[in-house]
Amino acid sequence: MKNKTMHDRPVSINIELTKRCVLNCKMCHAWKISEEKEELTIKELKGLIDSLPDVFDSDIAISFGGGEPFLKEGILDIVSVCAGRGYRTIIPTNAFLIDRAMAKKIVDSGLEIIFISLDSLKEETHDYLRGKKGVYNNLMRAIDHISELKKETPRIQISTLITGKNLEDLIGLARWACTDKRLFGISFQAVTAPFYTPEGPAWYLKDEYRELWPKDKTRLKEIIEELIELKGQGLKIWNPVSQLRMFLSYYDNPECFIRKRECHLGRDSLGVGSCGDVFLCYLMEPINNIRDYNLKDIWNNQRAVTIRQRIKECKKNCQILVNCWFEEEKP
């Protein structure tokens, strides 16, 4: 039987390393954020990793996110520590900073999976969505650099956002990502309100975001059905079919709750912000900060219990529910 704390032991943690970024993406406004508190230091991050066995099951998945994770100097030393302890390690990146020297450090660190954001095989489309010229070419060179050096890890996986701007590019991108032997496949995400923007209903109707939202619902359905067909043919599209079909319901009415059961966040995962705040849900207030309390006490305290109850009762669609921690409905 699994060891238990007061609540089920979580199996995954997302550690936000920084809000800093080198790009000006249309779907994320981290580049507009000026962080008031100091980021966790590498020493503090090492302390966080050391505390994980007090709370987590032994089979831990750790995602090091951002902003742009590779702006955090020393992070690959932390990845090496995690890999040495048998933890599964993941980094999502825009790949802009990965030159040959960085690629060698990535491979040597033992990183298990690197998610590279690519929205189109058309250079102008990808660069436009990412807000900077040269991103596409840097990304393609990064894939070359890692592939030339790596043996088994990291697995390179493409991560693609489904938007109105790149809708017609998705099938070609999926075929390429699933047949290029350097890559481990592709996963898709539905576009949501850009990160670090004020919450509000009907965000997709605002002029500044309008181009992100697919307007042709018939064409969207055709493309997602084709992705499902390609997955059925054995292409490495890693989204469950149920999630791809759920995307259609979401795009049809993003204000309507799409799950039949309550959100599972707070039971098996948690997040740590760049300044140490600990979250069960990023849309709710933090429980506490790892600079003030140990992680075991944070996971089990009364504030965590209260937020878990609020999560259980929540009926809101969000980027976490739709994309990052999608959980298939059980019959």
C-alpha positions in Angstrom: 0.0 0.0 0.0 1.2 3.5 -0.8 2.4 5.6 2.1 -0.1 8.4 2.8 0.1 11.8 4.4 -3.1 13.5 5.5 -3.9 13.6 1.8 -2.9 11.4 -1.1 0.7 11.9 -2.0 1.1 13.9 -5.2 3.0 12.5 -8.2 3.8 15.7 -10.2 5.1 19.2 -9.5 5.5 22.2 -11.8 8.3 24.5 -10.7 8.1 27.9 -12.3 11.8 29.0 -12.5 11.2 32.6 -13.8 8.7 34.8 -15.4 11.5 36.3 -17.6 11.3 35.5 -21.3 13.2 36.5 -24.5 10.1 36.4 -26.7 6.9 38.5 -27.0 4.4 35.7 -27.6 0.8 36.5 -28.6 -0.5 33.7 -26.3 1.6 34.6 -23.2 2.4 38.0 -21.7 5.1 36.9 -19.3 7.3 39.4 -21.0 5.2 42.2 -19.7 5.5 41.1 -16.1 7.9 42.8 -13.7 8.4 40.4 -10.7 8.4 42.3 -7.4 9.8 39.4 -5.3 13.2 37.8 -5.8 13.2 34.5 -7.7 14.1 31.3 -5.9 17.9 30.8 -5.9 19.5 27.6 -7.1 20.3 26.8 -3.4 16.6 27.2 -2.6 15.6 25.1 -5.5 18.0 22.4 -4.4 16.4 22.6 -0.9 12.9 22.2 -2.5 14.1 19.1 -4.4 15.5 17.7 -1.2 12.1 18.1 0.5 10.1 16.2 -2.2 10.3 12.7 -0.7 8.5 14.1 2.4 5.4 14.7 0.3 5.6 13.0 -3.1 5.5 9.4 -4.2 8.8 8.0 -5.3 7.8 8.2 -9.0 8.0 12.0 -9.3 7.5 14.0 -12.5 9.1 17.4 -12.3 8.4 20.1 -14.9 10.7 23.1 -14.8 8.7 25.9 -16.5 8.8 29.7 -17.1 8.9 32.3 -18.7 11.8 30.7 -20.5 13.4 28.1 -18.2 16.8 28.3 -19.8 17.2 31.9 -18.6 17.6 30.5 -15.1 21.4 30.1 -14.7 22.2 26.8 -13.0 19.0 25.0 -13.7 20.6 22.1 -15.6 22.6 21.4 -12.4 19.3 20.9 -10.6 18.0 18.7 -13.5 21.1 16.6 -13.0 20.4 16.2 -9.3 16.8 15.1 -10.1 17.8 12.7 -12.9 20.4 11.2 -10.5 17.6 10.4 -8.1 15.5 8.8 -10.7 12.9 11.6 -11.0 11.3 12.2 -14.4 12.3 15.6 -15.6 10.6 17.8 -18.2 11.4 21.3 -19.6 9.1 23.2 -22.0 11.0 25.8 -24.0 10.8 28.1 -27.0 14.3 26.8 -27.8 15.6 30.3 -28.7 18.6 30.1 -26.4 19.7 26.6 -27.3 23.0 26.8 -29.2 25.5 23.9 -29.5 27.0 24.6 -26.1 23.6 24.7 -24.4 22.5 21.5 -26.2 25.5 19.7 -24.8 24.6 20.8 -21.2 21.0 19.7 -21.8 22.1 16.2 -23.0 24.6 15.8 -20.2 22.1 16.8 -17.5 20.0 13.7 -18.1 16.8 15.7 -18.9 14.2 13.2 -19.9 11.8 15.2 -22.1 12.2 18.6 -23.7 8.9 20.1 -25.1 9.7 22.6 -27.9 7.0 25.0 -28.8 6.4 25.1 -32.6 3.2 26.4 -34.1 3.9 26.2 -37.8 6.4 24.9 -40.4 6.0 28.4 -42.0 8.8 30.6 -40.6 6.8 33.8 -40.8 3.7 32.3 -39.0 5.7 30.9 -36.1 7.8 34.0 -35.7 4.7 36.2 -35.8 3.0 34.2 -33.1 6.2 34.2 -31.0 6.7 37.9 -31.5 10.3 37.9 -32.7 12.1 37.2 -36.0 14.6 34.4 -36.1 12.8 32.2 -33.5 11.9 29.5 -36.1 15.5 29.2 -37.4 16.9 29.1 -33.9 14.4 26.4 -33.0 15.3 24.2 -36.0 19.0 24.6 -35.2 18.3 23.6 -31.6 16.7 20.4 -32.8 19.8 19.7 -34.9 22.2 20.4 -32.0 20.4 18.2 -29.5 19.9 15.4 -32.0 23.5 15.3 -33.0 24.6 14.9 -29.4 21.9 12.8 -27.7 21.7 9.1 -27.3 18.4 8.2 -25.6 17.5 11.4 -23.8 16.2 14.0 -23.9 13.2 13.0 -26.0 12.3 15.9 -28.2 8.6 16.5 -28.4 6.8 19.3 -30.3 4.1 21.2 -28.5 1.7 23.2 -30.7 -1.1 25.6 -29.9 -4.3 25.4 -32.0 -5.1 29.0 -33.0 -6.9 30.7 -35.8 -3.5 31.9 -37.2 -2.0 28.4 -37.7 -5.1 26.3 -38.2 -4.3 25.3 -41.8 -0.7 24.4 -40.8 -1.5 21.8 -38.2 -1.8 18.7 -40.3 1.5 19.2 -42.1 3.2 20.0 -38.8 1.7 16.8 -37.3 2.9 14.6 -40.2 6.4 16.1 -40.0 6.7 15.8 -36.2 5.5 12.3 -36.2 7.7 11.0 -39.0 11.0 12.9 -38.4 13.1 10.3 -36.5 14.7 13.0 -34.4 11.4 13.7 -32.7 9.2 11.8 -30.3 6.0 13.2 -31.7 3.7 16.1 -31.0 1.0 17.2 -28.6 -1.5 19.9 -29.1 -3.1 22.5 -26.8 -6.2 24.6 -27.2 -5.6 28.3 -27.1 -6.8 29.9 -23.9 -6.7 33.4 -22.5 -3.1 34.5 -22.8 -1.0 33.8 -19.7 -0.6 36.8 -17.3 -3.6 38.7 -18.7 -6.6 39.7 -16.6 -9.3 37.1 -16.3 -12.7 37.8 -17.8 -15.4 36.2 -19.9 -15.3 36.2 -23.7 -11.6 37.1 -23.8 -11.5 35.7 -27.3 -13.8 38.4 -28.6 -11.4 41.2 -27.7 -9.7 42.8 -30.6 -6.2 42.1 -29.3 -6.8 38.4 -29.1 -9.3 37.9 -31.9 -6.8 36.4 -34.4 -5.9 33.6 -31.9 -9.4 32.2 -31.9 -10.4 29.9 -34.8 -13.4 31.4 -36.4 -14.3 28.6 -38.9 -15.7 26.0 -36.7 -16.4 23.6 -39.6 -12.8 23.7 -40.7 -11.6 23.3 -37.1 -13.7 20.2 -36.7 -12.4 18.8 -40.0 -8.8 19.3 -38.9 -9.2 17.8 -35.5 -11.0 14.8 -36.9 -8.1 14.4 -39.3 -5.6 14.5 -36.4 -7.7 11.8 -34.7 -7.5 9.7 -37.9 -3.7 10.2 -38.1 -3.4 9.1 -34.5 -5.4 6.0 -35.3 -2.9 5.3 -38.1 -0.1 5.2 -35.5 1.3 8.7 -35.7 2.7 9.9 -32.4 0.1 12.4 -31.6 0.2 12.1 -27.8 -3.2 13.7 -26.9 -5.8 11.2 -26.0 -8.6 11.1 -28.5 -11.0 12.1 -25.8 -8.9 15.3 -25.3 -8.9 16.1 -29.0 -12.7 15.7 -29.1 -13.0 17.8 -25.9 -11.2 20.6 -27.7 -14.1 20.8 -30.1 -16.6 21.2 -27.3 -14.3 23.8 -25.7 -14.0 25.8 -29.0 -17.7 25.6 -29.5 -18.5 27.1 -26.1 -15.4 28.0 -24.0 -17.7 29.4 -21.2 -19.5 26.0 -20.7 -18.0 23.5 -18.2 -16.8 20.6 -20.2 -16.2 18.0 -17.6 -18.7 15.7 -16.0 -16.8 15.4 -12.7 -15.0 17.8 -10.5 -11.5 19.0 -11.2 -8.7 16.7 -9.9 -6.2 19.4 -9.1 -4.9 19.5 -5.5 -5.0 15.7 -5.2 -2.0 14.6 -7.2 -0.1 17.7 -8.2 1.0 21.1 -7.1 2.9 24.1 -8.4 5.6 26.3 -7.0 5.9 29.8 -8.4 9.2 31.5 -9.2 9.2 33.3 -5.9 8.3 30.3 -3.8 4.5 30.5 -3.5 2.9 27.1 -3.5 -0.3 26.5 -5.5 -2.9 23.8 -5.8 -4.5 25.8 -8.6 -2.8 28.8 -10.2 -6.2 30.6 -10.5 -6.6 30.6 -6.7 -4.4 32.2 -4.0 -1.2 30.4 -2.9 -1.3 28.1 0.1 2.0 29.4 1.6 5.6 30.0 0.6 8.4 27.5 0.8 10.6 30.2 2.2 8.3 30.3 5.2 7.1 26.8 5.7 8.3 23.3 4.8 6.5 21.6 1.9 5.0 18.8 4.0 3.2 21.2 6.3 2.1 23.3 3.3 0.5 20.2 1.6 -1.4 19.3 4.7 -2.4 22.6 6.3 -5.9 24.0 6.7 -5.5 26.5 3.9 -4.8 23.6 1.6 -7.9 21.8 2.8 -10.0 24.8 2.1 -8.6 25.4 -1.4 -9.1 21.7 -2.2 -12.8 22.1 -1.4 -13.0 25.2 -3.6 -11.4 23.3 -6.4 -13.8 20.4 -6.0 -16.7 22.8 -6.3 -15.2 24.8 -9.2 -17.1 24.7 -12.5 -14.7 26.8 -14.6 -12.8 25.9 -17.7 -9.2 27.0 -17.6 -5.9 26.3 -19.4 -5.0 23.8 -16.6 -8.2 21.8 -17.0 -8.2 21.9 -20.8 -4.5 21.4 -21.5 -1.9 20.8 -18.9 -3.4 18.4 -16.5 -6.1 16.9 -18.7 -7.7 13.8 -17.1 -9.8 11.4 -19.1 -13.3 10.9 -17.9 -13.9 7.5 -16.3 -17.2 5.8 -17.3 
